[in-house]
Amino acid sequence: MSNLLVLPILIPLCTAVILIFFKEKTRLQRGISAVSGVLNILIALLLVARVHAEGIQTLQMGGWAPPYGIVFVGDMFAVLLVTMASVVSYAILLYSFHSIGEKRERFYYYTFFQFLLVGVYGSFLTGDIFNLFVFFEVMLISSYALISIGGTRLQLRETSKYLLINIVSSTLFVAAVAYLYAAVGTLNMAHLSQRISEAGQGGVLNVIAVLFLIVFSLKAGLFLFFWLPGSYSAPPAAVRALFGALLTKVGLYAIIRTFTLLFVNDPGFTQSWIAWMAAVTMILGGLGAVAYKDIPRILNYNVIISVGFVAFGLAAGTRDALDGTVFYLLHDMLAKGLMFILGGIIISAAGTDRLNSMGGMIKKYPVIGWMFFILTLALVGIPPLSGFAGKVLIIRGALDTGMLTLSLIGLGSSFLVLYSLIKVFRQAFWGNEPENEQPKVSLKWPSAVAGGLLVLVIAMGIGAEFVLTYVSQAGEVLASPVQYIEAVMKKE
């Protein structure tokens, strides 16, 4: 039992409550938020070390033994995601100090930022599927506020669409949980795995599995991503970075956890659904990325491509593919956070988000330009950067199972990522300078934040062998869920 497991949730929760009382004192809000972020990173790293040394950690709230009480579970997969989310969210927080604006800061921006982190961390650590719904809702309610703060016409229009989509998906989520409870009589994930295995996955349980897949796909932007490009274009760059780096990853985490722990007894059925959804997502995401000429939508469609690629790794389902899925998911959280920060910097420097109105920025902002270029190589999967190891493992695992077509689509999506981002690099930094050229602005603080994330992208690639010692521990539990079940259901 580890009381540390609840701290990643309690720290931002207490921070959010404290910040409510300092609405007008923006500098104090920034300081409190920064200290909270550092504490969360330290706790997350401590959890990774403990899980690596001692195995899966569990916390039974109120002393009630599973499956009757609420349980938090920290396997390596969950704590690695908590750690990466802590690092990326901290960088986005620092970027917000420069970019979000005092008007939004006074409307509880940092409060909602912290509440969103409560939902993200709670989703990763909960061992109960109803509490997964609860933490999803905490995250989503916070995101409703963050996407609408500022009140522009675009934000209000896209907030309505975003709100409607998530109300529908949340309703389906509740229905799926109710049907699952009616079928097997429990909500604890480890106990659910046992009960589903005993009942034999088929018939109504396969229907419930598809319902969960639809719910989580709506939230992750897998296949059902029609809402994402517009909604993620509406808020400021810092909020886009938070959404692109974390929100879709929570949906992907839920899909991975559900289909490696609960619905694992009929892989031919579930994996075929996930495989074709991944293929369509990568293809359509890639076409969207190369078709548009405004930076927010290009970056948003790149998020969709990566969602499809992670689902591709899950569909392959081999040990290599699962290791690669975990590695790539960690890389993508880091790289997408950096991508949106750099995108926000470029828009701020150019005074527009339209590529056709940009050009010649390499003279004024060479560091930003070359950081964006290196990030592009990382997202494509060029060694020795962080995107390489995960992609290689996923494709190798897929080829072992004969998924040649899906592997080719995955490789093709990398070329579309390259084309779309090089288009931004070429036009914004090397294109002809516009007639209404913007005066040079100071970008030292956001550049330093982006530089810190870029160092981590490079370090994760160069130190891939070290990272894989932890990633393989996560992949082992995904490939063999009995370890998760035994850790949760053990008698204290």
C-alpha positions in Angstrom: 0.0 0.0 0.0 1.4 3.4 -1.0 -0.1 6.7 0.3 2.1 8.5 -2.3 -0.4 7.5 -5.0 -3.0 10.0 -3.9 -0.5 13.0 -3.8 -0.5 13.7 -7.5 -4.3 14.2 -7.2 -4.3 16.0 -3.9 -1.5 18.5 -4.7 -3.3 20.2 -7.7 -6.7 19.8 -6.0 -5.5 21.8 -2.9 -3.7 24.2 -5.2 -6.8 24.9 -7.2 -8.8 25.6 -4.0 -6.2 27.9 -2.7 -6.0 29.8 -6.0 -9.7 30.6 -5.8 -9.0 33.1 -3.0 -6.3 35.0 -4.9 -8.3 35.9 -8.0 -6.8 39.4 -8.4 -3.2 38.6 -7.4 -1.8 37.1 -10.6 1.8 37.0 -9.5 0.9 35.1 -6.4 -1.2 32.7 -8.5 1.8 32.1 -10.8 4.1 31.4 -7.8 1.8 29.0 -6.1 1.1 27.2 -9.3 4.8 26.9 -10.1 5.6 25.5 -6.6 2.8 23.0 -7.0 4.1 21.9 -10.4 7.6 21.2 -9.0 6.1 19.2 -6.1 4.1 17.1 -8.5 7.1 16.3 -10.7 9.1 15.2 -7.6 6.3 13.0 -6.3 5.9 11.5 -9.8 9.6 10.7 -10.0 9.5 9.1 -6.6 6.5 6.9 -7.6 8.4 5.8 -10.7 11.4 4.8 -8.6 9.2 3.0 -6.1 7.3 1.0 -8.7 10.5 0.1 -10.5 12.0 -1.2 -7.3 8.9 -2.7 -5.5 6.4 -3.4 -8.3 2.8 -2.2 -8.6 1.6 0.1 -5.8 -2.0 0.1 -4.6 -3.9 2.4 -2.2 -7.2 1.2 -0.7 -9.2 4.3 0.3 -10.8 3.9 3.8 -9.2 0.5 4.2 -11.9 -1.2 2.2 -10.4 -4.2 0.4 -11.1 -4.6 -3.4 -13.5 -5.0 -5.0 -15.7 -3.2 -2.4 -13.8 0.0 -1.9 -12.1 2.7 -4.1 -8.6 1.7 -5.1 -5.8 3.7 -6.7 -3.3 1.6 -8.7 0.2 2.7 -9.7 1.7 0.3 -12.2 4.6 1.5 -14.3 2.4 2.5 -17.2 0.3 4.8 -15.1 3.1 6.4 -13.1 5.2 7.1 -16.3 2.2 8.9 -17.8 1.7 10.9 -14.6 5.4 11.8 -14.7 5.4 12.9 -18.3 2.1 14.8 -17.8 3.6 16.6 -14.8 6.7 17.7 -16.8 4.8 18.8 -19.9 2.0 20.6 -17.9 4.7 22.4 -15.9 6.3 23.7 -19.1 2.9 24.8 -20.4 2.3 26.5 -17.1 5.6 28.5 -17.5 4.7 29.3 -21.1 1.3 30.6 -19.8 3.0 33.2 -17.7 4.1 35.0 -20.8 1.3 34.2 -23.3 -2.1 33.8 -21.6 -2.7 37.4 -20.7 -3.7 39.0 -17.4 -7.3 39.2 -18.3 -7.6 35.4 -18.6 -5.4 35.0 -15.5 -8.0 37.0 -13.5 -10.8 34.7 -14.6 -9.5 31.7 -12.7 -7.2 30.4 -15.5 -4.7 28.8 -13.1 -7.5 27.4 -10.9 -9.1 25.5 -13.9 -5.6 24.5 -15.1 -5.0 22.7 -11.7 -8.5 21.1 -11.7 -7.8 19.8 -15.2 -4.6 18.1 -13.9 -6.7 16.5 -11.1 -8.8 14.8 -13.7 -5.8 13.8 -15.8 -3.8 12.3 -12.9 -6.9 10.7 -11.4 -7.7 9.0 -14.7 -4.3 7.5 -14.9 -4.2 6.2 -11.3 -7.8 5.0 -10.6 -8.4 1.3 -10.4 -12.2 1.7 -10.6 -14.0 2.2 -13.9 -16.8 4.5 -12.4 -14.1 6.7 -10.9 -12.5 6.8 -14.3 -15.8 8.4 -15.4 -15.6 10.8 -12.5 -12.1 11.9 -13.2 -12.9 12.3 -16.9 -15.7 14.7 -15.9 -13.4 16.7 -13.6 -11.0 17.0 -16.6 -13.7 17.9 -19.1 -15.5 20.5 -16.9 -12.2 22.2 -16.4 -11.6 22.1 -20.2 -15.0 23.7 -20.9 -13.9 26.7 -18.8 -10.4 26.8 -20.3 -11.6 26.7 -23.9 -14.1 29.5 -23.3 -12.1 31.9 -21.2 -11.7 35.1 -23.2 -15.1 34.9 -24.8 -14.2 35.5 -28.5 -16.8 34.6 -31.1 -14.7 31.6 -32.3 -14.3 30.3 -28.8 -18.0 30.5 -28.0 -18.9 28.8 -31.2 -16.4 26.0 -30.8 -17.2 25.6 -27.1 -20.8 24.8 -27.9 -19.7 22.1 -30.3 -17.1 20.8 -27.9 -19.6 20.8 -25.0 -22.2 18.9 -27.1 -19.8 16.2 -28.2 -18.5 15.6 -24.7 -22.0 15.5 -23.2 -23.0 12.8 -25.7 -19.8 10.8 -25.0 -20.2 11.1 -21.2 -23.8 9.9 -21.5 -22.6 6.9 -23.5 -19.9 6.4 -20.9 -22.4 6.2 -18.0 -24.6 3.8 -20.1 -21.6 1.6 -20.9 -20.6 1.4 -17.2 -24.2 0.6 -16.2 -24.4 -2.2 -18.8 -21.1 -3.6 -17.7 -22.1 -3.6 -14.1 -25.4 -5.3 -14.9 -23.5 -8.0 -16.9 -20.7 -8.8 -14.4 -21.6 -7.1 -11.1 -18.5 -5.1 -10.3 -16.7 -1.9 -11.1 -13.2 -2.6 -9.9 -11.0 -3.0 -13.0 -9.0 -5.9 -11.8 -12.2 -7.7 -10.6 -13.9 -6.8 -13.9 -11.1 -8.6 -15.8 -11.6 -11.7 -13.7 -15.4 -11.6 -14.1 -15.3 -11.0 -17.9 -12.8 -13.9 -18.3 -15.0 -16.2 -16.2 -18.2 -15.2 -18.2 -16.4 -15.6 -21.5 -16.1 -12.4 -23.7 -18.8 -12.7 -26.4 -22.3 -11.6 -27.2 -23.4 -8.8 -25.0 -19.9 -8.2 -23.5 -18.5 -7.6 -27.0 -21.3 -5.1 -27.6 -20.3 -3.4 -24.4 -16.6 -3.4 -25.5 -17.6 -1.7 -28.7 -19.6 0.9 -26.7 -16.5 1.7 -24.6 -14.4 1.9 -27.7 -16.8 4.5 -29.2 -16.8 6.5 -26.0 -13.0 6.6 -25.6 -12.5 7.2 -29.3 -14.7 10.3 -29.1 -12.6 11.6 -26.3 -9.2 10.6 -27.8 -10.0 11.7 -31.4 -9.6 8.2 -32.8 -11.7 7.9 -36.0 -14.4 10.1 -34.5 -12.2 13.2 -34.6 -14.5 15.5 -36.6 -14.8 17.9 -33.6 -11.1 18.2 -32.7 -9.5 20.4 -35.4 -12.0 23.2 -34.9 -12.3 23.0 -31.1 -8.6 22.9 -30.5 -8.1 25.9 -32.7 -10.3 28.2 -30.7 -8.4 28.8 -27.4 -5.0 30.5 -26.8 -1.8 28.6 -27.6 -1.2 27.5 -24.0 -4.6 25.9 -23.8 -4.1 24.2 -27.2 -0.8 22.8 -25.9 -2.5 21.5 -22.7 -5.3 19.9 -24.7 -3.1 18.5 -27.5 -0.5 17.1 -25.1 -2.8 15.7 -22.4 -6.5 15.4 -23.1 -6.3 13.1 -26.1 -3.7 11.0 -24.2 -6.2 10.4 -21.4 -8.6 9.0 -24.0 -5.8 6.8 -25.4 -4.8 5.6 -22.0 -8.4 4.6 -21.3 -8.5 2.6 -24.6 -5.2 0.9 -23.9 -6.2 0.0 -20.3 -9.6 -1.2 -21.3 -8.4 -3.4 -24.1 -5.4 -4.9 -22.4 -7.0 -5.5 -19.0 -10.8 -5.9 -19.4 -11.7 -7.1 -22.9 -8.8 -9.3 -23.7 -10.5 -12.6 -24.3 -11.6 -12.0 -27.9 -8.7 -10.1 -29.4 -9.7 -11.0 -33.0 -12.9 -9.0 -32.5 -11.6 -6.0 -30.6 -8.2 -5.6 -32.3 -9.7 -5.7 -35.8 -12.0 -2.8 -34.8 -9.1 -0.8 -33.4 -6.9 -1.6 -36.4 -9.2 -0.2 -39.1 -10.0 2.8 -36.9 -6.3 3.5 -36.5 -5.8 3.2 -40.3 -8.6 5.6 -41.1 -7.4 8.0 -38.5 -3.8 8.1 -39.8 -5.0 8.5 -43.4 -7.6 11.3 -42.8 -5.4 13.0 -40.2 -2.5 13.1 -42.7 -4.7 14.5 -45.5 -6.0 17.2 -43.2 -2.4 18.1 -42.1 -1.2 18.7 -45.6 -4.4 20.4 -46.9 -4.7 23.3 -44.5 -2.6 26.5 -44.5 -3.2 27.8 -41.0 -0.9 26.7 -38.2 -3.5 25.7 -35.6 -5.3 23.2 -37.9 -2.0 21.8 -39.2 -0.9 21.1 -35.7 -4.3 19.7 -34.7 -4.3 17.2 -37.5 -0.8 16.1 -36.5 -2.4 15.3 -33.1 -4.9 13.1 -34.9 -2.2 11.3 -36.9 -0.4 10.4 -33.6 -3.6 9.2 -32.0 -4.0 6.8 -34.9 -0.4 5.6 -34.6 -0.8 4.8 -30.9 -4.0 2.8 -31.7 -2.0 1.0 -34.4 0.5 -0.2 -31.7 -2.4 -1.4 -29.5 -4.0 -3.2 -32.5 -0.7 -5.1 -33.2 -0.8 -6.3 -29.6 2.6 -8.0 -29.5 5.1 -7.4 -26.6 7.3 -5.2 -28.9 4.3 -3.3 -30.1 3.0 -2.6 -26.6 6.5 -1.5 -25.4 6.6 0.8 -28.5 3.1 2.1 -27.7 4.1 3.2 -24.2 7.3 4.7 -25.5 5.6 6.5 -28.3 2.8 7.8 -26.0 5.4 9.3 -23.7 7.3 10.8 -26.6 4.1 12.2 -28.1 3.0 14.0 -24.9 6.4 15.7 -24.7 6.7 16.5 -28.5 3.1 17.7 -28.9 3.4 20.0 -25.9 6.5 21.5 -27.5 4.9 21.6 -31.0 2.0 23.7 -29.7 4.3 26.0 -27.7 6.5 26.6 -30.8 3.4 27.1 -32.9 2.1 29.7 -30.4 5.5 31.4 -30.5 5.5 31.5 -34.3 2.0 33.0 -34.4 2.9 35.6 -31.8 6.0 36.6 -33.7 4.2 36.7 -37.1 1.1 38.4 -35.8 -1.1 35.9 -37.8 -1.7 32.2 -37.9 -2.0 32.1 -41.7 1.1 30.6 -43.5 0.5 32.7 -46.6 1.0 35.9 -44.5 4.3 34.7 -43.0 7.9 34.6 -44.2 11.5 35.5 -43.5 11.4 34.8 -39.8 14.7 32.9 -39.8 16.5 36.3 -39.8 14.8 37.5 -36.6 14.2 34.2 -34.8 16.8 31.6 -36.0 16.7 29.7 -32.7 12.9 29.2 -32.9 13.2 28.1 -36.5 15.9 25.5 -35.9 14.0 24.2 -32.7 11.0 23.7 -34.9 13.0 21.9 -37.5 14.6 19.5 -34.9 11.1 18.8 -33.4 9.8 18.0 -36.9 12.5 15.3 -37.3 11.6 13.9 -33.8 7.9 13.7 -34.8 8.8 12.0 -38.0 10.9 9.5 -36.1 14.4 10.3 -37.3 17.1 8.8 -35.1 18.4 9.5 -32.5 15.5 11.7 -31.5 12.6 10.5 -29.2 10.1 9.5 -31.9 12.4 6.8 -33.4 12.4 4.0 -30.8 8.7 3.9 -30.3 7.9 3.8 -34.0 10.4 1.1 -34.7 9.1 -1.1 -31.9 5.4 -0.7 -33.1 6.2 -1.4 -36.7 8.4 -4.4 -35.8 5.6 -5.8 -33.6 3.0 -5.2 -36.4 5.1 -6.9 -39.0 5.5 -9.9 -36.7 1.7 -10.3 -36.8 1.5 -9.8 -40.5 0.0 -6.3 -40.5 1.9 -5.2 -43.6 -0.8 -2.8 -44.9 -1.2 -1.1 -41.5 2.6 -0.8 -41.2 2.8 0.9 -44.6 0.0 3.3 -43.6 1.9 4.1 -40.4 5.1 4.8 -42.4 3.2 6.8 -44.9 1.7 8.9 -42.1 5.2 9.8 -41.0 5.9 11.3 -44.5 2.7 13.3 -44.2 3.8 14.6 -40.8 7.1 15.6 -42.5 5.5 17.3 -45.4 3.0 19.3 -43.2 5.5 20.5 -40.7 8.3 21.3 -43.3 5.6 23.3 -45.1 5.3 25.4 -41.9 9.1 25.7 -41.5 9.7 26.6 -45.1 7.0 29.2 -45.4 7.3 30.8 -42.0 11.0 31.0 -41.8 12.3 30.9 -45.4 9.4 32.4 -47.4 9.3 36.0 -48.7 8.9 38.6 -46.0 5.3 40.0 -46.0 4.8 43.7 -46.8 3.2 44.4 -43.4 6.2 43.0 -41.5 5.7 42.7 -37.8 8.3 44.3 -35.5 10.6 42.0 -33.6 9.1 40.9 -30.2 10.9 39.6 -27.2 10.5 35.8 -26.9 13.2 34.9 -24.4 10.9 33.4 -21.8 8.8 31.2 -24.1 12.0 30.3 -26.1 13.6 29.1 -22.9 10.6 27.0 -22.0 10.6 25.4 -25.5 14.3 24.9 -25.3 13.9 22.9 -22.1 11.3 20.6 -23.7 13.5 20.2 -26.8 16.4 19.1 -24.6 14.1 16.4 -23.1 13.0 15.3 -26.6 16.7 14.9 -27.6 17.6 13.2 -24.3 14.7 10.8 -24.5 16.0 9.7 -27.9 19.7 9.4 -27.0 18.8 7.7 -23.7 16.2 5.4 -25.3 17.9 2.3 -23.8 17.6 3.7 -20.3 14.0 4.8 -20.9 13.2 1.3 -22.2 14.1 -0.3 -18.9 11.1 1.5 -17.4 8.9 1.2 -20.6 9.4 -2.5 -20.8 8.2 -2.9 -17.2 5.0 -1.1 -18.2 4.7 -3.1 -21.4 5.1 -6.4 -19.4 2.0 -5.5 -17.3 0.0 -4.6 -20.4 0.9 -7.9 -22.1 0.3 -9.9 -18.9 -2.6 -8.4 -17.0 -2.5 -11.1 -14.3 0.2 -9.0 -12.6 -2.1 -6.0 -12.3 -5.0 -8.3 -11.1 -2.8 -10.0 -8.4 -1.5 -6.7 -7.2 -5.0 -5.2 -6.7 -6.8 -8.2 -5.5 -4.2 -9.5 -3.0 -5.3 -9.9 0.6 -3.6 -7.4 2.9 
